[in-house]
Amino acid sequence: MVDQNPKRSNEPPVWLMFSAGGMVSGLVFPVLILILGILLPFGIISPDNIIAFSHHWFGKLVILALTIFPMWAGLHRLHHGMHDIKVHVPNGGLIFYGLAAVYSFIVLFAVIAI
């Protein structure tokens, strides 16, 4: 018999943040490495342009996306990876996702302060 009142899971919002972090890491980090690791040191892009971009509202959104989503993906992978190797942290979900939430708020306030 099917349970008519199933227990709600907290996994869908976490999987959303995890998949967004994977997408940001896979698609945007190579471009970020190109800009910050090659173009900036060789003087092709001016640091003033990067600073001006970080002060614009769209630049702040980009910084938030590049920092928050990969952290959620990494902590989600760490949480489930520890489960896979049979290391069970008491209240692991609360600890790992709580750390990601605290990190997100710290980054949010830091970016607003720019």
MMTF fields as JSON, N, C-alpha, C and O atoms, coordinates in Angstrom:
{
  "mmtfVersion": "1.0.0",
  "mmtfProducer": "UNKNOWN",
  "numBonds": 455,
  "numAtoms": 456,
  "numGroups": 114,
  "numChains": 1,
  "numModels": 1,
  "chainsPerModel": [1],
  "groupsPerChain": [114],
  "chainIdList": ["A"],
  "bondAtomList": [4, 2, 8, 6, 12, 10, 16, 14, 20, 18, 24, 22, 28, 26, 32, 30, 36, 34, 40, 38, 44, 42, 48, 46, 52, 50, 56, 54, 60, 58, 64, 62, 68, 66, 72, 70, 76, 74, 80, 78, 84, 82, 88, 86, 92, 90, 96, 94, 100, 98, 104, 102, 108, 106, 112, 110, 116, 114, 120, 118, 124, 122, 128, 126, 132, 130, 136, 134, 140, 138, 144, 142, 148, 146, 152, 150, 156, 154, 160, 158, 164, 162, 168, 166, 172, 170, 176, 174, 180, 178, 184, 182, 188, 186, 192, 190, 196, 194, 200, 198, 204, 202, 208, 206, 212, 210, 216, 214, 220, 218, 224, 222, 228, 226, 232, 230, 236, 234, 240, 238, 244, 242, 248, 246, 252, 250, 256, 254, 260, 258, 264, 262, 268, 266, 272, 270, 276, 274, 280, 278, 284, 282, 288, 286, 292, 290, 296, 294, 300, 298, 304, 302, 308, 306, 312, 310, 316, 314, 320, 318, 324, 322, 328, 326, 332, 330, 336, 334, 340, 338, 344, 342, 348, 346, 352, 350, 356, 354, 360, 358, 364, 362, 368, 366, 372, 370, 376, 374, 380, 378, 384, 382, 388, 386, 392, 390, 396, 394, 400, 398, 404, 402, 408, 406, 412, 410, 416, 414, 420, 418, 424, 422, 428, 426, 432, 430, 436, 434, 440, 438, 444, 442, 448, 446, 452, 450],
  "bondOrderList": [1, 1, 1, 1, 1, 1, 1, 1, 1, 1, 1, 1, 1, 1, 1, 1, 1, 1, 1, 1, 1, 1, 1, 1, 1, 1, 1, 1, 1, 1, 1, 1, 1, 1, 1, 1, 1, 1, 1, 1, 1, 1, 1, 1, 1, 1, 1, 1, 1, 1, 1, 1, 1, 1, 1, 1, 1, 1, 1, 1, 1, 1, 1, 1, 1, 1, 1, 1, 1, 1, 1, 1, 1, 1, 1, 1, 1, 1, 1, 1, 1, 1, 1, 1, 1, 1, 1, 1, 1, 1, 1, 1, 1, 1, 1, 1, 1, 1, 1, 1, 1, 1, 1, 1, 1, 1, 1, 1, 1, 1, 1, 1, 1],
  "groupList": [{"groupName": "MET", "atomNameList": ["N", "CA", "C", "O"], "elementList": ["N", "C", "C", "O"], "formalChargeList": [0, 0, 0, 0], "bondAtomList": [1, 0, 2, 1, 3, 2], "bondOrderList": [1, 1, 2], "singleLetterCode": "M", "chemCompType": "L-PEPTIDE LINKING"}, {"groupName": "VAL", "atomNameList": ["N", "CA", "C", "O"], "elementList": ["N", "C", "C", "O"], "formalChargeList": [0, 0, 0, 0], "bondAtomList": [1, 0, 2, 1, 3, 2], "bondOrderList": [1, 1, 2], "singleLetterCode": "V", "chemCompType": "L-PEPTIDE LINKING"}, {"groupName": "ASP", "atomNameList": ["N", "CA", "C", "O"], "elementList": ["N", "C", "C", "O"], "formalChargeList": [0, 0, 0, 0], "bondAtomList": [1, 0, 2, 1, 3, 2], "bondOrderList": [1, 1, 2], "singleLetterCode": "D", "chemCompType": "L-PEPTIDE LINKING"}, {"groupName": "GLN", "atomNameList": ["N", "CA", "C", "O"], "elementList": ["N", "C", "C", "O"], "formalChargeList": [0, 0, 0, 0], "bondAtomList": [1, 0, 2, 1, 3, 2], "bondOrderList": [1, 1, 2], "singleLetterCode": "Q", "chemCompType": "L-PEPTIDE LINKING"}, {"groupName": "ASN", "atomNameList": ["N", "CA", "C", "O"], "elementList": ["N", "C", "C", "O"], "formalChargeList": [0, 0, 0, 0], "bondAtomList": [1, 0, 2, 1, 3, 2], "bondOrderList": [1, 1, 2], "singleLetterCode": "N", "chemCompType": "L-PEPTIDE LINKING"}, {"groupName": "PRO", "atomNameList": ["N", "CA", "C", "O"], "elementList": ["N", "C", "C", "O"], "formalChargeList": [0, 0, 0, 0], "bondAtomList": [1, 0, 2, 1, 3, 2], "bondOrderList": [1, 1, 2], "singleLetterCode": "P", "chemCompType": "L-PEPTIDE LINKING"}, {"groupName": "LYS", "atomNameList": ["N", "CA", "C", "O"], "elementList": ["N", "C", "C", "O"], "formalChargeList": [0, 0, 0, 0], "bondAtomList": [1, 0, 2, 1, 3, 2], "bondOrderList": [1, 1, 2], "singleLetterCode": "K", "chemCompType": "L-PEPTIDE LINKING"}, {"groupName": "ARG", "atomNameList": ["N", "CA", "C", "O"], "elementList": ["N", "C", "C", "O"], "formalChargeList": [0, 0, 0, 0], "bondAtomList": [1, 0, 2, 1, 3, 2], "bondOrderList": [1, 1, 2], "singleLetterCode": "R", "chemCompType": "L-PEPTIDE LINKING"}, {"groupName": "SER", "atomNameList": ["N", "CA", "C", "O"], "elementList": ["N", "C", "C", "O"], "formalChargeList": [0, 0, 0, 0], "bondAtomList": [1, 0, 2, 1, 3, 2], "bondOrderList": [1, 1, 2], "singleLetterCode": "S", "chemCompType": "L-PEPTIDE LINKING"}, {"groupName": "GLU", "atomNameList": ["N", "CA", "C", "O"], "elementList": ["N", "C", "C", "O"], "formalChargeList": [0, 0, 0, 0], "bondAtomList": [1, 0, 2, 1, 3, 2], "bondOrderList": [1, 1, 2], "singleLetterCode": "E", "chemCompType": "L-PEPTIDE LINKING"}, {"groupName": "TRP", "atomNameList": ["N", "CA", "C", "O"], "elementList": ["N", "C", "C", "O"], "formalChargeList": [0, 0, 0, 0], "bondAtomList": [1, 0, 2, 1, 3, 2], "bondOrderList": [1, 1, 2], "singleLetterCode": "W", "chemCompType": "L-PEPTIDE LINKING"}, {"groupName": "LEU", "atomNameList": ["N", "CA", "C", "O"], "elementList": ["N", "C", "C", "O"], "formalChargeList": [0, 0, 0, 0], "bondAtomList": [1, 0, 2, 1, 3, 2], "bondOrderList": [1, 1, 2], "singleLetterCode": "L", "chemCompType": "L-PEPTIDE LINKING"}, {"groupName": "PHE", "atomNameList": ["N", "CA", "C", "O"], "elementList": ["N", "C", "C", "O"], "formalChargeList": [0, 0, 0, 0], "bondAtomList": [1, 0, 2, 1, 3, 2], "bondOrderList": [1, 1, 2], "singleLetterCode": "F", "chemCompType": "L-PEPTIDE LINKING"}, {"groupName": "ALA", "atomNameList": ["N", "CA", "C", "O"], "elementList": ["N", "C", "C", "O"], "formalChargeList": [0, 0, 0, 0], "bondAtomList": [1, 0, 2, 1, 3, 2], "bondOrderList": [1, 1, 2], "singleLetterCode": "A", "chemCompType": "L-PEPTIDE LINKING"}, {"groupName": "GLY", "atomNameList": ["N", "CA", "C", "O"], "elementList": ["N", "C", "C", "O"], "formalChargeList": [0, 0, 0, 0], "bondAtomList": [1, 0, 2, 1, 3, 2], "bondOrderList": [1, 1, 2], "singleLetterCode": "G", "chemCompType": "PEPTIDE LINKING"}, {"groupName": "ILE", "atomNameList": ["N", "CA", "C", "O"], "elementList": ["N", "C", "C", "O"], "formalChargeList": [0, 0, 0, 0], "bondAtomList": [1, 0, 2, 1, 3, 2], "bondOrderList": [1, 1, 2], "singleLetterCode": "I", "chemCompType": "L-PEPTIDE LINKING"}, {"groupName": "HIS", "atomNameList": ["N", "CA", "C", "O"], "elementList": ["N", "C", "C", "O"], "formalChargeList": [0, 0, 0, 0], "bondAtomList": [1, 0, 2, 1, 3, 2], "bondOrderList": [1, 1, 2], "singleLetterCode": "H", "chemCompType": "L-PEPTIDE LINKING"}, {"groupName": "THR", "atomNameList": ["N", "CA", "C", "O"], "elementList": ["N", "C", "C", "O"], "formalChargeList": [0, 0, 0, 0], "bondAtomList": [1, 0, 2, 1, 3, 2], "bondOrderList": [1, 1, 2], "singleLetterCode": "T", "chemCompType": "L-PEPTIDE LINKING"}, {"groupName": "TYR", "atomNameList": ["N", "CA", "C", "O"], "elementList": ["N", "C", "C", "O"], "formalChargeList": [0, 0, 0, 0], "bondAtomList": [1, 0, 2, 1, 3, 2], "bondOrderList": [1, 1, 2], "singleLetterCode": "Y", "chemCompType": "L-PEPTIDE LINKING"}],
  "groupTypeList": [0, 1, 2, 3, 4, 5, 6, 7, 8, 4, 9, 5, 5, 1, 10, 11, 0, 12, 8, 13, 14, 14, 0, 1, 8, 14, 11, 1, 12, 5, 1, 11, 15, 11, 15, 11, 14, 15, 11, 11, 5, 12, 14, 15, 15, 8, 5, 2, 4, 15, 15, 13, 12, 8, 16, 16, 10, 12, 14, 6, 11, 1, 15, 11, 13, 11, 17, 15, 12, 5, 0, 10, 13, 14, 11, 16, 7, 11, 16, 16, 14, 0, 16, 2, 15, 6, 1, 16, 1, 5, 4, 14, 14, 11, 15, 12, 18, 14, 11, 13, 13, 1, 18, 8, 12, 15, 1, 11, 12, 13, 1, 15, 13, 15],
  "groupIdList": [1, 2, 3, 4, 5, 6, 7, 8, 9, 10, 11, 12, 13, 14, 15, 16, 17, 18, 19, 20, 21, 22, 23, 24, 25, 26, 27, 28, 29, 30, 31, 32, 33, 34, 35, 36, 37, 38, 39, 40, 41, 42, 43, 44, 45, 46, 47, 48, 49, 50, 51, 52, 53, 54, 55, 56, 57, 58, 59, 60, 61, 62, 63, 64, 65, 66, 67, 68, 69, 70, 71, 72, 73, 74, 75, 76, 77, 78, 79, 80, 81, 82, 83, 84, 85, 86, 87, 88, 89, 90, 91, 92, 93, 94, 95, 96, 97, 98, 99, 100, 101, 102, 103, 104, 105, 106, 107, 108, 109, 110, 111, 112, 113, 114],
  "secStructList": [7, 7, 7, 1, 1, 7, 7, 7, 7, 1, 2, 2, 2, 2, 2, 2, 2, 2, 2, 2, 2, 2, 2, 2, 2, 2, 2, 6, 2, 2, 2, 2, 2, 2, 0, 0, 0, 0, 0, 6, 6, 6, 6, 1, 1, 7, 2, 2, 2, 2, 2, 2, 2, 2, 2, 1, 2, 2, 2, 2, 2, 2, 2, 2, 2, 2, 2, 2, 2, 2, 2, 2, 2, 2, 2, 2, 2, 2, 2, 2, 2, 2, 2, 2, 6, 6, 7, 7, 7, 6, 6, 2, 2, 2, 2, 2, 2, 2, 2, 2, 2, 2, 2, 2, 2, 2, 2, 2, 2, 2, 2, 2, 6, 7],
  "xCoordList": [0.835, 0.0, 0.885, 1.914, 0.487, 1.239, 0.896, -0.271, 1.936, 1.742, 1.098, 1.652, -0.051, -0.784, -0.184, -0.42, 0.588, 1.236, 2.741, 3.257, 3.437, 4.881, 5.628, 5.192, 6.775, 7.601, 8.262, 8.799, 8.221, 8.842, 10.36, 10.898, 11.023, 12.47, 13.058, 12.453, 14.258, 14.951, 15.895, 16.632, 15.885, 16.824, 16.589, 17.58, 15.36, 15.217, 15.903, 16.575, 15.779, 16.508, 18.019, 18.759, 18.475, 19.907, 20.431, 21.51, 19.681, 20.088, 20.075, 20.887, 19.178, 19.163, 20.459, 21.081, 20.865, 22.107, 23.314, 24.27, 23.272, 24.362, 24.508, 25.618, 23.407, 23.49, 23.889, 24.597, 23.448, 23.873, 25.374, 26.059, 25.88, 27.316, 28.131, 29.207, 27.629, 28.319, 28.341, 29.346, 27.233, 27.167, 28.106, 28.819, 28.107, 28.992, 30.448, 31.262, 30.774, 32.149, 32.583, 33.699, 31.72, 32.082, 32.111, 32.957, 31.204, 31.1, 31.847, 32.409, 31.865, 32.386, 33.825, 34.574, 34.231, 35.579, 36.676, 37.691, 36.531, 37.583, 37.744, 38.863, 36.65, 36.731, 37.375, 38.173, 37.029, 37.619, 39.117, 39.888, 39.532, 40.96, 41.66, 42.777, 41.014, 41.59, 41.769, 42.825, 40.74, 40.802, 41.804, 42.68, 41.686, 42.526, 43.902, 44.847, 44.023, 45.292, 46.166, 47.377, 45.58, 46.377, 46.277, 47.293, 45.056, 44.891, 45.327, 45.956, 45.006, 45.384, 46.893, 47.454, 47.585, 49.037, 49.813, 50.839, 49.344, 50.043, 49.64, 50.108, 48.799, 48.443, 47.434, 47.25, 46.778, 45.778, 44.512, 43.83, 44.201, 43.054, 43.587, 44.47, 43.058, 43.481, 42.795, 41.61, 43.521, 42.88, 41.782, 40.849, 41.889, 40.857, 39.51, 38.461, 39.545, 38.297, 37.643, 36.421, 38.446, 37.907, 37.332, 36.275, 38.02, 37.527, 36.232, 35.291, 36.189, 34.961, 33.81, 32.674, 34.1, 33.064, 32.543, 31.347, 33.443, 33.011, 32.168, 31.442, 32.247, 31.429, 30.057, 29.183, 29.868, 28.579, 27.635, 28.096, 26.332, 25.366, 25.437, 25.293, 25.656, 25.751, 27.027, 27.026, 28.104, 29.349, 29.206, 29.772, 28.441, 28.194, 27.397, 27.665, 26.418, 25.67, 26.569, 26.439, 27.472, 28.407, 29.317, 29.552, 29.823, 30.674, 29.907, 30.444, 28.664, 27.847, 27.662, 27.8, 27.35, 27.136, 28.423, 28.389, 29.557, 30.833, 31.364, 32.256, 30.846, 31.339, 30.354, 30.762, 29.081, 28.114, 27.772, 27.829, 27.422, 26.967, 28.019, 27.677, 29.276, 30.266, 30.496, 30.815, 30.341, 30.498, 29.386, 29.643, 28.153, 27.052, 27.323, 27.071, 27.836, 28.13, 29.223, 29.127, 30.255, 31.352, 30.945, 31.309, 30.198, 29.771, 28.743, 28.703, 27.913, 26.972, 27.736, 27.41, 28.749, 29.579, 30.315, 30.418, 30.822, 31.52, 30.579, 30.941, 29.382, 28.39, 28.048, 28.066, 27.74, 27.369, 28.578, 28.448, 29.752, 30.964, 31.317, 31.757, 31.134, 31.39, 30.405, 30.758, 29.174, 28.197, 28.639, 28.501, 29.174, 29.593, 30.74, 30.815, 31.641, 32.754, 32.445, 33.338, 31.183, 30.663, 31.165, 31.336, 31.396, 31.7, 30.448, 30.117, 29.755, 28.48, 28.66, 28.913, 28.523, 28.625, 27.246, 26.262, 27.156, 25.852, 25.34, 26.057, 24.105, 23.505, 24.359, 24.547, 24.87, 25.747, 25.093, 25.715, 23.844, 23.144, 23.048, 23.27, 22.721, 22.612, 23.972, 24.061, 25.023, 26.358, 26.831, 27.221, 26.799, 27.341, 26.502, 27.045, 25.205, 24.356, 24.282, 24.096, 24.427, 24.505, 25.77, 25.738, 26.902, 28.14, 27.999, 28.476, 27.337, 27.128, 26.239, 26.474, 25.231, 24.344, 25.081, 24.924, 25.885, 26.657, 27.643, 27.783, 28.323, 29.243, 28.506, 29.016, 27.311, 26.532, 26.197, 26.289, 25.81, 25.488, 26.727, 26.655, 27.861, 29.103, 29.484, 29.835, 29.411, 29.748, 28.755, 29.148, 27.489, 26.478, 26.778, 26.745, 27.068, 27.363, 28.688, 28.818, 29.671, 30.95, 30.798, 31.402, 29.989, 29.777, 28.956, 29.209, 27.992, 27.216, 28.126, 27.913, 29.133, 30.027, 30.999, 31.646, 31.125, 32.052, 31.596, 32.231],
  "yCoordList": [-1.177, 0.0, 1.247, 1.287, 2.238, 3.472, 4.403, 4.591, 4.979, 5.924, 7.195, 7.835, 7.568, 8.738, 10.04, 11.092, 9.988, 11.179, 10.933, 10.733, 10.948, 10.68, 11.818, 12.969, 11.465, 12.46, 13.342, 12.84, 14.651, 15.579, 15.483, 15.328, 15.58, 15.506, 16.903, 17.765, 17.102, 18.363, 18.257, 19.201, 17.142, 16.918, 17.771, 18.195, 18.057, 18.828, 20.186, 20.501, 21.012, 22.294, 22.104, 22.864, 21.09, 20.832, 20.332, 20.736, 19.464, 18.984, 20.123, 20.131, 21.075, 22.243, 23.038, 23.411, 23.297, 24.024, 23.218, 23.779, 21.89, 21.01, 21.043, 21.182, 20.919, 20.91, 22.278, 22.362, 23.346, 24.685, 24.856, 25.457, 24.334, 24.412, 23.608, 24.037, 22.438, 21.637, 22.323, 22.284, 22.949, 23.651, 24.859, 25.085, 25.623, 26.785, 26.328, 26.924, 25.275, 24.784, 24.296, 24.575, 23.584, 23.011, 23.993, 23.881, 24.951, 25.865, 27.18, 27.704, 27.712, 29.059, 29.065, 29.989, 28.079, 28.09, 28.066, 28.735, 27.328, 27.434, 28.849, 29.284, 29.563, 30.955, 31.827, 32.712, 31.578, 32.333, 32.076, 33.001, 30.841, 30.507, 31.208, 31.701, 31.253, 31.954, 33.443, 34.015, 34.06, 35.499, 35.812, 36.657, 35.142, 35.473, 34.826, 35.331, 33.713, 33.0, 33.272, 33.062, 33.739, 33.975, 35.426, 36.105, 35.899, 37.245, 38.353, 39.321, 38.227, 39.26, 39.31, 40.405, 38.196, 38.292, 38.798, 39.458, 38.501, 38.969, 40.387, 40.888, 41.029, 42.413, 42.632, 43.762, 41.57, 41.71, 42.351, 43.099, 42.053, 42.657, 43.483, 43.038, 44.667, 45.557, 45.176, 44.843, 45.22, 44.968, 45.981, 45.682, 47.171, 48.189, 47.747, 48.057, 47.022, 46.511, 45.486, 45.473, 44.632, 43.61, 44.263, 43.857, 45.266, 45.976, 46.715, 46.702, 47.357, 48.063, 47.079, 47.374, 45.907, 44.882, 44.396, 44.147, 44.262, 43.777, 44.797, 44.429, 46.056, 47.08, 47.259, 47.911, 46.699, 46.783, 45.727, 44.701, 45.963, 45.013, 43.656, 42.625, 43.635, 42.354, 41.613, 40.387, 42.35, 41.743, 41.119, 40.062, 41.787, 41.231, 39.931, 38.988, 39.883, 38.63, 37.516, 36.365, 37.852, 36.86, 36.344, 35.14, 37.237, 36.821, 35.911, 34.909, 36.254, 35.403, 34.019, 33.015, 33.955, 32.658, 31.845, 30.626, 32.508, 31.801, 31.33, 30.483, 31.85, 31.45, 30.576, 29.616, 30.891, 30.174, 28.796, 27.803, 28.721, 27.454, 26.345, 25.218, 26.605, 25.522, 25.05, 23.881, 25.93, 25.505, 24.528, 23.533, 24.809, 23.879, 22.539, 21.486, 22.571, 21.329, 20.547, 19.329, 21.245, 20.559, 19.945, 18.807, 20.683, 20.145, 19.026, 18.098, 19.106, 18.023, 16.759, 15.663, 16.917, 15.772, 15.191, 13.972, 16.048, 15.582, 14.807, 13.757, 15.328, 14.669, 13.27, 12.291, 13.193, 11.894, 10.991, 9.768, 11.57, 10.767, 10.1, 8.95, 10.798, 10.199, 9.072, 8.071, 9.24, 8.168, 6.941, 5.812, 7.167, 6.055, 5.266, 4.053, 5.928, 5.201, 4.8, 4.445, 4.866, 4.405, 5.222, 4.689, 6.506, 7.421, 8.242, 9.122, 7.951, 8.6, 9.667, 9.358, 10.899, 12.028, 12.238, 12.349, 12.294, 12.572, 13.936, 14.934, 13.964, 15.181, 15.76, 16.974, 14.878, 15.294, 16.274, 17.252, 16.023, 16.941, 18.328, 19.322, 18.4, 19.69, 20.388, 21.602, 19.619, 20.216, 20.724, 21.885, 19.856, 20.24, 21.323, 22.301, 21.155, 22.152, 23.427, 24.516, 23.294, 24.478, 25.275, 26.505, 24.565, 25.253, 25.972, 27.096, 25.32, 25.96, 27.195, 28.208, 27.114, 28.272, 29.417, 30.576, 29.1, 30.139, 30.786, 32.009, 29.97, 30.487, 31.4, 32.455, 30.988, 31.783, 33.153, 34.157, 33.204, 34.487, 35.361, 36.575, 34.757, 35.527, 36.135, 37.312, 35.32, 35.825, 36.899, 37.9, 36.7, 37.693, 39.049, 40.076, 39.052, 40.315, 40.904, 42.125, 40.058, 40.564, 41.206, 42.241, 40.588, 41.143, 42.433, 43.366, 42.491, 43.721, 44.858, 46.017, 44.523, 45.55, 46.08, 47.1, 45.423, 45.9, 47.253, 47.837],
  "zCoordList": [0.0, 0.0, 0.0, 0.675, -0.742, -0.87, 0.287, 0.63, 0.878, 1.969, 1.432, 0.539, 1.956, 1.485, 1.979, 1.386, 3.055, 3.611, 3.73, 4.829, 2.601, 2.679, 3.359, 3.344, 3.962, 4.623, 3.568, 2.581, 3.779, 2.829, 2.965, 4.061, 1.834, 1.8, 1.596, 0.959, 2.157, 1.927, 0.734, 0.448, 0.045, -1.052, -2.304, -2.899, -2.753, -3.993, -3.992, -4.975, -2.958, -3.01, -2.98, -3.605, -2.253, -2.172, -3.516, -3.948, -4.175, -5.501, -6.509, -7.433, -6.353, -7.233, -7.076, -8.071, -5.841, -5.599, -6.062, -6.598, -5.856, -6.292, -7.805, -8.318, -8.52, -9.985, -10.523, -11.527, -9.875, -10.302, -10.084, -10.911, -8.985, -8.721, -9.706, -10.121, -10.087, -11.092, -12.44, -13.15, -12.792, -14.072, -14.08, -15.057, -13.011, -12.925, -12.978, -13.682, -12.237, -12.223, -13.595, -14.034, -14.26, -15.552, -16.7, -17.588, -16.7, -17.837, -17.655, -18.617, -16.462, -16.268, -15.747, -16.063, -14.97, -14.418, -15.478, -15.288, -16.596, -17.626, -18.167, -18.435, -18.328, -18.793, -17.719, -18.027, -16.472, -15.37, -15.279, -15.023, -15.485, -15.49, -16.649, -16.496, -17.795, -18.941, -18.636, -18.905, -18.078, -17.809, -16.705, -16.889, -15.558, -14.408, -14.457, -13.852, -15.173, -15.188, -16.385, -16.322, -17.487, -18.696, -19.159, -19.31, -19.384, -19.952, -18.992, -19.419, -17.715, -16.74, -16.513, -16.558, -16.27, -16.066, -17.28, -17.118, -18.486, -19.68, -20.084, -21.107, -19.317, -19.558, -20.67, -21.123, -21.117, -22.179, -21.629, -22.33, -20.369, -19.69, -18.527, -17.793, -18.366, -17.283, -15.978, -15.982, -14.855, -13.561, -13.257, -12.511, -13.829, -13.6, -14.167, -13.603, -15.285, -15.869, -14.954, -14.805, -14.346, -13.449, -12.198, -11.713, -11.678, -10.496, -10.813, -10.019, -11.975, -12.368, -12.549, -12.178, -13.119, -13.289, -11.935, -11.779, -10.961, -9.645, -8.892, -7.968, -9.262, -8.603, -9.255, -8.684, -10.421, -11.119, -10.537, -10.037, -10.594, -10.016, -10.711, -10.054, -12.023, -12.731, -12.334, -12.226, -12.12, -11.666, -10.291, -10.012, -9.432, -8.101, -8.183, -7.439, -9.087, -9.272, -9.79, -9.373, -10.692, -11.223, -10.114, -10.013, -9.293, -8.174, -7.222, -6.752, -6.938, -6.071, -6.674, -5.975, -7.962, -8.618, -8.656, -8.493, -8.87, -8.974, -7.625, -7.581, -6.547, -5.233, -4.465, -3.811, -4.533, -3.702, -4.268, -3.542, -5.543, -6.099, -6.055, -5.696, -6.402, -6.294, -4.858, -4.64, -3.89, -2.496, -2.11, -1.432, -2.539, -2.272, -2.947, -2.36, -4.18, -4.896, -4.181, -4.031, -3.745, -3.072, -1.747, -1.453, -0.946, 0.346, 0.178, 0.986, -0.862, -1.14, -1.536, -1.079, -2.384, -2.778, -1.577, -1.441, -0.716, 0.479, 1.398, 1.929, 1.577, 2.432, 1.899, 2.645, 0.608, 0.053, -0.158, -0.104, -0.396, -0.507, 0.806, 0.816, 1.909, 3.215, 3.499, 4.122, 3.042, 3.173, 2.392, 2.864, 1.191, 0.337, 0.934, 0.739, 1.661, 2.269, 3.712, 4.481, 4.05, 5.344, 6.539, 7.635, 6.319, 7.419, 7.644, 6.849, 8.73, 8.988, 10.079, 11.243, 9.671, 10.598, 11.207, 10.475, 12.535, 13.14, 12.676, 12.739, 12.215, 11.66, 10.531, 10.441, 9.675, 8.582, 7.641, 7.227, 7.299, 6.406, 6.998, 6.306, 8.267, 8.94, 8.994, 8.812, 9.244, 9.347, 7.991, 7.864, 6.968, 5.667, 4.995, 4.48, 4.998, 4.357, 5.189, 4.646, 6.494, 7.346, 7.071, 7.033, 6.877, 6.51, 5.182, 5.025, 4.216, 2.915, 3.054, 2.394, 3.9, 4.104, 4.789, 4.404, 5.803, 6.49, 5.519, 5.498, 4.718, 3.708, 2.727, 2.348, 2.322, 1.378, 1.951, 1.246, 3.22, 3.84, 3.994, 3.804, 4.335, 4.464, 3.118, 3.036, 2.061, 0.723, 0.287, -0.313, 0.58, 0.214, 0.847, 0.168, 2.141, 2.82, 2.337, 2.248, 2.026, 1.515, 0.143, -0.137, -0.706, -2.057, -1.989, -2.751, -1.097, -0.935, -0.463, -0.818, 0.332, 0.876, -0.167, 0.073, -1.319, -2.364, -2.856, -3.735]
}
